[in-house]
Amino acid sequence: MGSKTLAKSRSTMEISNNPSSLSHLHHHLQDQVITALRALFLLLLLAATAAAARREDESRAWSVEYAAVTGCRAHAASVVEFGAVGDGITSNTKAFQAAVEHLGQYSKDGGGGGLLYVPAGRWLTGPFNLTSVFTLFLHRDAVILASQDISEWPVIDPLPSYGRGRDKAGGRYGSLLMGVNLTDVILTGDNGTIDGQGAFWWQKFHKNQLKYTRGYLVELMYTDQIVISNLTFLNSPNWNIHPVYSSNIIVSGITILAPVHSPNTDGINPDSCSNVRIEDSYIVSGDDCVAIKSGWDEYGIAFGRPSEHITIRRLTCISPTSAAIAVGSEMSGGVRDVRAEDITAINTESGVRLKTAVGRGAFIKDIYVRGMNLNTMKWVFWMTGNYKSHPDEKFNPNALPEVNGISYSNVVAQNVSMAGRLDGIENAHFKGICLSNVTVHMAMKAKKVPWECTYIEGVSKDVSPKPCDSLEGQGGDEGGGGGELTGCRFPEERLPIEDIEFKRCSYAT
């Protein structure tokens, strides 16, 4: 054995046989571990401090790019400047209210308008009102969280065209983002998120524990020039986006997500609105992905404001219990001139559904649908004239809706239980229905009879499986002229709202 090895052995034996040496080694190792832990703690503290400083810098110095229709905003502020804290716990209702009020001073003529920036973080808030000539911009990692404190949700009057809340008679809770009598409102971002935390409301709704109708995520009333784009909406307590008595509306490039069995979580519901463009959006919903409305029975008839001149294109929908696009059932102000094109629906109850009833009055007419790609559907076509909901017993049983001029073309559907269920009203037949170039592939366990039709009149061409006898007429390209049917009409002239182009705006601090 060499001298180095002997020396090492002796040293090891001396340490192992010497308790004081062992104790010294133990303390030495303990000191090293403590020193290392202190260093690690300092590194973590420095990293956290740097991250916090970086977040603070981002909230103080930031830049955004956004789309606008009328003009770019001249003034901007971050919600943190008004005391907001993005921890997901602190209520920021007052901060949002103060920020909007501050920017509202620029909404007057020549004021230049204002932009409210919401940086990365989780921003808990109750409902707050928007203002005119205003943009709300959400950072891609920003989440606006709807408060679950009911005391933060104001109770407001029912809509005059409805006469009551939809869930309950009487008033209704306000919506998370609200506005009345505004002009030029933009809600946008870098795909930031507005989360309604709806499970809280759904449970109370199912247990009948709410005194008033649930609020929406967005409701803009009597407002002109609305743009909603590049945002994600999650788990709304009720409907997601509800423009009502409004005009010149563009909803583009949004995502709406809710559990497919959540109650009444409609996606986009233009209600007594005109000049509407809905495009390039993806919706998973517990109710209709898009529903076009205009008031309820005698209240809607008296208010008398239709929904009209609406285009819906490049929409993708998943809704196992409802429709990709619905018209009604609340349509007592009338619905006309709706154009839907390039619609995709998967695992959805029906493609485009018309819903009305005795007592609704008014009309559904000039509805044009071209290009639907559907997969796993209960019905492709569904119309019903006996929808069972009324606001009260005061509706007029003689107020019969007129349904006329409904055109569907270029439809392909796979895995379908029933091609069509078309039920009109005995004393008010649904007329002018046109189907052309429709191919429906039935599911393995499909209904034995693919079509069910009562009180309807129309024409068809190149439809498989063979439709009802009441759709076997031939009468020109709109179901009313002479000659052989060549195809169902889709308007060639474009709506003015279709040709509005976005301008790119930017702001930096």
C-alpha positions in Angstrom: 0.0 0.0 0.0 1.4 3.4 -1.0 2.1 6.2 1.4 -0.7 8.4 0.0 -3.2 5.6 0.6 -1.9 4.9 4.1 -2.1 8.6 4.9 -5.7 8.8 3.7 -6.6 5.7 5.7 -5.1 7.0 8.9 -6.8 10.4 8.4 -10.2 8.6 8.0 -9.6 6.4 11.0 -8.6 9.4 13.1 -11.8 11.3 12.2 -14.0 8.3 12.8 -12.4 7.6 16.2 -12.4 11.3 17.2 -15.9 12.6 18.3 -14.8 16.2 18.3 -13.6 15.8 14.7 -17.0 14.4 13.7 -18.8 17.2 15.4 -16.6 19.8 13.7 -17.4 18.2 10.3 -21.1 18.1 11.0 -21.2 21.8 11.9 -19.1 22.6 8.9 -21.5 20.9 6.5 -24.5 22.5 8.3 -22.9 25.9 7.8 -22.4 25.2 4.1 -26.1 24.1 3.7 -27.4 27.2 5.5 -25.1 29.4 3.3 -26.4 27.7 0.2 -30.0 28.1 1.2 -29.4 31.8 2.0 -27.9 32.3 -1.4 -30.9 30.5 -3.1 -33.4 32.6 -1.1 -31.6 35.8 -2.1 -31.6 34.7 -5.8 -35.4 33.9 -5.6 -36.1 37.2 -3.9 -34.1 39.1 -6.5 -35.9 37.2 -9.3 -39.3 38.0 -7.7 -38.4 41.6 -7.2 -37.2 41.9 -10.8 -40.4 40.2 -12.1 -42.5 42.6 -10.0 -40.5 45.6 -11.2 -40.9 44.3 -14.8 -44.7 44.0 -14.3 -44.8 47.5 -12.8 -42.7 48.8 -15.7 -45.0 47.1 -18.2 -48.0 48.7 -16.5 -46.4 52.1 -16.5 -44.7 51.9 -20.0 -46.8 50.0 -22.5 -47.8 50.1 -26.1 -50.8 48.7 -28.0 -52.0 48.2 -31.5 -55.8 47.9 -32.2 -58.4 48.2 -34.9 -60.8 51.1 -35.1 -63.5 52.2 -37.5 -63.9 55.9 -36.9 -60.5 57.1 -35.5 -57.6 56.4 -33.2 -57.8 57.5 -29.6 -55.8 60.6 -28.5 -55.6 59.8 -24.8 -54.9 56.7 -22.8 -54.5 55.4 -19.3 -53.8 52.1 -17.5 -56.3 50.8 -14.9 -53.4 50.5 -12.4 -53.1 54.3 -12.4 -56.4 54.3 -10.6 -55.4 51.9 -7.9 -56.3 48.5 -9.6 -54.6 45.4 -8.3 -54.4 42.4 -10.6 -54.2 39.7 -7.9 -57.6 38.1 -8.6 -58.7 38.9 -5.1 -58.9 42.7 -4.7 -62.1 44.3 -6.0 -61.3 46.8 -8.7 -64.8 48.0 -9.4 -64.1 51.6 -8.2 -60.8 51.7 -10.1 -62.5 50.7 -13.4 -65.3 53.2 -12.7 -62.8 56.0 -12.0 -60.7 55.2 -15.0 -63.7 55.3 -17.4 -65.0 58.5 -15.8 -61.5 60.1 -16.3 -61.4 59.1 -19.9 -65.0 60.1 -20.5 -63.8 63.8 -20.4 -62.4 63.1 -23.9 -65.6 61.8 -25.4 -66.9 65.3 -26.3 -66.6 66.6 -29.9 -62.9 67.3 -30.5 -61.8 65.5 -27.3 -60.0 62.8 -29.2 -61.4 59.9 -27.2 -59.8 57.6 -24.6 -58.3 54.2 -24.4 -58.2 52.2 -21.1 -55.4 49.6 -21.0 -55.7 46.5 -18.8 -52.2 44.9 -18.3 -51.4 41.3 -17.5 -53.1 40.2 -14.3 -56.4 39.0 -12.9 -58.6 41.9 -12.4 -61.6 41.2 -10.3 -64.5 43.7 -10.7 -68.2 44.2 -10.5 -70.2 45.8 -13.3 -69.1 49.2 -14.6 -70.4 51.6 -17.3 -68.5 52.5 -20.5 -68.4 55.8 -22.2 -68.4 57.2 -25.7 -65.4 57.5 -28.1 -63.8 54.8 -25.9 -61.6 51.7 -26.3 -61.1 49.0 -23.7 -57.9 47.1 -24.5 -56.9 43.9 -22.7 -53.3 42.6 -22.7 -53.0 39.0 -23.9 -52.4 37.8 -20.3 -55.1 40.1 -18.8 -58.2 38.5 -17.3 -61.2 40.6 -16.2 -63.0 38.5 -13.6 -66.6 39.1 -12.8 -67.3 39.6 -9.1 -69.3 37.0 -7.3 -70.4 39.5 -4.7 -74.0 40.1 -5.7 -74.1 43.4 -3.8 -71.8 44.7 -6.6 -74.3 43.9 -9.3 -76.9 46.8 -9.6 -80.6 45.9 -10.3 -81.8 47.7 -13.3 -85.2 48.0 -15.1 -86.3 45.4 -17.6 -85.9 46.1 -21.3 -89.0 47.9 -22.6 -89.4 45.5 -25.4 -89.5 42.6 -23.0 -91.6 44.0 -20.2 -89.8 41.9 -17.5 -86.7 40.0 -16.9 -86.3 36.7 -18.8 -85.5 34.6 -15.7 -87.9 36.4 -13.3 -90.6 39.0 -13.4 -89.4 42.5 -12.5 -85.9 43.9 -12.9 -82.7 42.3 -13.8 -79.0 42.5 -12.7 -76.8 44.8 -14.7 -74.2 43.4 -17.1 -70.5 43.3 -16.4 -69.7 45.9 -19.1 -72.6 48.2 -19.7 -73.4 51.3 -21.7 -76.4 53.4 -22.7 -76.8 56.1 -25.4 -73.1 55.8 -26.4 -71.3 56.4 -29.7 -68.1 54.7 -30.9 -67.3 52.0 -28.4 -64.5 49.5 -29.0 -63.8 46.4 -26.8 -60.6 44.7 -28.0 -57.2 43.4 -27.1 -54.5 41.0 -27.8 -56.9 38.1 -27.2 -57.3 39.0 -23.5 -60.1 37.3 -21.5 -63.3 38.4 -19.9 -64.4 35.7 -17.4 -67.9 35.8 -16.0 -67.2 33.1 -13.4 -70.7 31.9 -14.3 -70.8 28.7 -12.2 -71.7 30.8 -9.2 -74.8 32.2 -11.1 -75.8 28.9 -12.8 -76.0 27.1 -9.5 -78.2 29.8 -8.0 -80.4 29.9 -11.1 -80.9 26.1 -11.0 -81.7 26.3 -7.3 -84.1 29.2 -7.8 -82.1 31.4 -5.4 -81.9 34.5 -7.5 -84.4 37.4 -7.1 -83.7 38.9 -10.5 -82.6 37.9 -14.0 -78.9 37.2 -14.4 -76.8 39.8 -16.1 -74.7 39.5 -19.3 -71.0 40.0 -19.9 -71.6 42.9 -22.3 -74.8 44.9 -22.9 -74.8 48.1 -24.9 -78.2 49.9 -25.3 -79.1 52.6 -27.7 -75.5 52.7 -29.0 -74.1 53.4 -32.4 -70.8 52.2 -33.8 -69.7 49.2 -31.7 -66.6 47.1 -32.4 -65.9 43.9 -30.3 -62.8 42.1 -31.5 -59.9 39.8 -30.6 -61.1 38.8 -27.1 -62.1 35.6 -25.3 -65.3 35.5 -23.3 -65.6 32.7 -20.7 -68.4 31.4 -18.5 -71.0 34.2 -18.8 -73.7 34.1 -16.1 -76.2 34.4 -19.0 -75.9 35.7 -22.6 -72.4 36.8 -23.5 -72.7 39.8 -25.9 -76.0 41.7 -26.1 -76.2 44.8 -28.2 -79.8 46.1 -28.0 -81.6 49.0 -29.7 -78.2 49.6 -31.4 -76.7 50.0 -34.8 -73.5 49.7 -36.9 -72.1 46.8 -34.9 -69.0 44.7 -35.8 -68.1 41.5 -33.8 -65.0 40.0 -35.3 -62.4 37.4 -34.3 -63.7 36.5 -30.9 -63.9 33.3 -28.9 -66.8 32.4 -26.6 -66.5 29.4 -24.3 -69.0 28.0 -21.8 -69.9 24.4 -20.7 -72.4 23.0 -23.2 -75.0 22.4 -20.5 -74.7 25.9 -18.9 -78.0 27.7 -18.9 -78.8 30.4 -21.4 -75.1 31.1 -22.3 -76.0 32.4 -25.8 -73.0 33.7 -27.7 -73.9 36.9 -29.6 -77.5 38.2 -29.5 -78.2 41.3 -31.6 -81.6 42.5 -30.3 -83.6 45.1 -32.2 -80.4 46.1 -33.9 -79.6 47.1 -37.5 -76.5 46.9 -39.6 -74.6 44.1 -37.8 -71.6 42.2 -39.0 -70.5 39.0 -37.1 -67.5 37.2 -38.5 -64.5 34.9 -37.9 -65.6 33.7 -34.5 -65.6 30.4 -32.6 -68.3 29.7 -30.0 -68.9 26.8 -27.6 -72.2 27.4 -25.8 -74.9 26.0 -23.6 -77.4 27.8 -25.9 -77.6 29.3 -29.4 -74.3 30.5 -30.7 -75.9 33.5 -32.4 -79.5 34.5 -31.7 -81.3 37.4 -33.4 -84.1 38.9 -31.4 -86.4 41.9 -31.3 -88.7 41.8 -28.2 -91.2 39.6 -26.5 -94.9 39.4 -27.4 -97.0 42.5 -26.7 -94.0 44.4 -25.3 -91.9 43.9 -28.5 -94.9 44.7 -30.7 -95.5 48.0 -28.9 -91.8 48.9 -29.0 -91.7 48.0 -32.7 -88.0 48.0 -33.5 -86.8 45.2 -35.8 -83.5 43.5 -36.2 -82.4 43.9 -39.8 -79.5 44.1 -42.2 -77.4 41.5 -40.4 -74.5 39.4 -41.9 -73.0 36.4 -40.2 -70.0 34.8 -41.9 -67.2 32.3 -41.0 -68.8 31.2 -37.8 -67.9 28.0 -36.0 -70.3 26.7 -33.4 -70.6 23.8 -30.9 -73.9 23.7 -29.0 -75.4 20.2 -28.5 -78.7 21.6 -27.1 -79.2 24.6 -29.4 -78.6 26.2 -32.8 -75.6 27.6 -34.6 -77.9 30.5 -35.6 -81.4 31.2 -34.2 -84.0 33.7 -35.1 -86.2 34.3 -32.1 -88.0 33.2 -30.3 -88.4 36.8 -29.0 -88.9 38.5 -32.4 -92.0 40.6 -31.9 -90.4 43.7 -33.4 -89.6 41.7 -36.5 -86.5 40.2 -38.1 -85.6 40.8 -41.8 -82.7 40.7 -44.1 -80.3 38.3 -42.4 -77.5 36.8 -44.4 -75.5 33.8 -43.1 -72.6 32.4 -45.1 -69.8 29.9 -44.5 -71.2 28.4 -41.3 -69.6 25.4 -39.5 -71.4 23.5 -36.8 -70.2 20.4 -34.9 -72.2 18.4 -32.4 -74.9 21.0 -32.5 -78.7 20.6 -32.3 -79.6 22.4 -35.5 -78.0 24.6 -38.1 -80.3 27.7 -38.5 -83.4 27.6 -36.4 -86.5 29.8 -36.6 -88.5 30.1 -33.4 -91.8 31.9 -33.0 -95.3 31.5 -31.5 -98.8 32.6 -31.5 -98.8 36.0 -29.7 -95.4 37.1 -31.1 -96.8 38.9 -34.1 -94.5 40.8 -36.4 -92.4 38.9 -39.1 -89.4 36.8 -39.9 -88.6 37.3 -43.6 -85.8 37.5 -46.1 -83.5 35.1 -44.3 -80.7 33.9 -46.6 -78.3 31.0 -45.7 -75.5 29.8 -48.1 -72.8 27.4 -47.3 -73.2 25.3 -44.2 -70.9 22.5 -43.2 -72.5 20.5 -40.4 -71.4 17.4 -38.5 -73.3 15.4 -35.9 -76.6 17.2 -35.8 -80.1 16.4 -34.4 -81.7 18.5 -37.1 -80.2 20.4 -40.1 -83.4 22.5 -40.6 -85.7 23.4 -37.7 -88.6 25.8 -37.7 -91.2 26.0 -35.0 -94.3 28.1 -34.6 -95.3 26.9 -31.2 -92.5 28.0 -28.9 -93.9 27.8 -25.4 -92.5 30.9 -23.6 -94.5 34.1 -22.9 -93.7 37.0 -20.6 -97.2 36.9 -19.1 -100.8 36.0 -20.0 -101.5 39.4 -21.7 -100.2 38.4 -25.1 -102.7 38.7 -28.0 -103.7 35.2 -29.4 -104.5 36.9 -32.7 -101.0 38.3 -33.1 -99.7 35.8 -35.6 -96.2 36.1 -37.0 -95.5 36.2 -40.7 -92.7 33.9 -41.8 -91.8 34.3 -45.5 -88.8 34.2 -47.7 -86.4 31.7 -46.1 -83.6 30.4 -48.3 -81.0 27.7 -47.7 -78.4 26.7 -50.3 -75.2 24.7 -50.5 -75.6 22.7 -47.3 -73.6 19.5 -46.5 -74.3 17.6 -43.3 -72.9 14.4 -41.8 -74.2 12.1 -39.0 -77.7 13.6 -38.8 -80.6 12.3 -36.8 -83.3 14.1 -38.8 -83.0 16.2 -41.9 -85.7 18.7 -41.1 -88.5 19.5 -38.7 -90.5 22.4 -40.1 -93.7 23.2 -38.1 -95.6 26.3 -39.1 -98.8 27.7 -37.6 -102.2 26.5 -38.8 -103.6 29.9 -39.6 -100.3 31.4 -40.5 -98.3 29.0 -42.8 -94.6 29.5 -43.1 -94.2 30.5 -46.8 -91.5 31.0 -49.4 -89.2 28.4 -48.0 -86.5 27.4 -50.5 -83.9 24.6 -50.3 -81.3 23.9 -53.0 -78.1 21.9 -53.3 -78.5 20.2 -49.9 -76.9 16.8 -49.1 -77.7 15.3 -45.7 -76.0 12.0 -44.7 -78.1 10.3 -42.0 -76.7 8.8 -38.9 -76.7 5.0 -38.3 -79.5 5.5 -35.7 -81.4 8.2 -37.6 -85.1 8.7 -37.5 -87.0 6.5 -39.9 -88.7 9.5 -41.5 -86.1 12.2 -42.3 -88.5 15.1 -42.7 -91.5 16.3 -40.7 -93.4 19.3 -42.2 -96.7 20.9 -41.1 -98.2 24.2 -42.3 -95.3 25.1 -44.6 -95.1 26.0 -48.3 -92.0 26.1 -50.4 -89.8 24.7 -53.1 -86.7 22.6 -53.4 -84.0 21.4 -55.9 -81.3 18.9 -55.5 -82.1 18.0 -51.9 -81.2 14.6 -50.4 -82.9 12.8 -48.8 -86.1 13.7 -50.6 -87.9 16.5 -48.7 -91.6 16.8 -47.7 -94.2 17.0 -50.4 -94.9 20.6 -49.2 -91.4 21.5 -50.4 -91.7 19.8 -53.7 -93.0 22.8 -55.6 -91.1 24.4 -58.5 -91.3 28.2 -58.9 -88.3 30.2 -60.0 -85.2 31.0 -58.0 -87.1 32.5 -55.1 -89.9 30.1 -54.8 -92.5 32.5 -56.2 -91.7 33.2 -59.8 -92.3 31.2 -62.9 -90.1 28.6 -64.6 -88.1 25.8 -63.1 -86.2 26.4 -59.9 -82.5 27.0 -60.5 -81.4 27.7 -57.0 -82.3 29.6 -53.8 -81.6 33.3 -53.8 -78.8 34.9 -51.9 -78.5 38.7 -52.4 -75.8 39.9 -54.7 -75.8 43.4 -53.3 -73.7 43.8 -50.2 -74.8 45.4 -47.0 -72.9 48.7 -46.2 -71.7 47.2 -42.9 -69.8 44.5 -44.9 -67.6 47.1 -46.7 -66.4 49.0 -43.6 -62.7 48.5 -43.2 -60.7 48.7 -40.0 -57.9 51.2 -39.7 -54.8 50.3 -37.6 -54.2 52.4 -34.5 -51.4 52.4 -32.0 -50.6 54.0 -28.7 -47.5 54.0 -26.6 -46.5 55.6 -23.3 
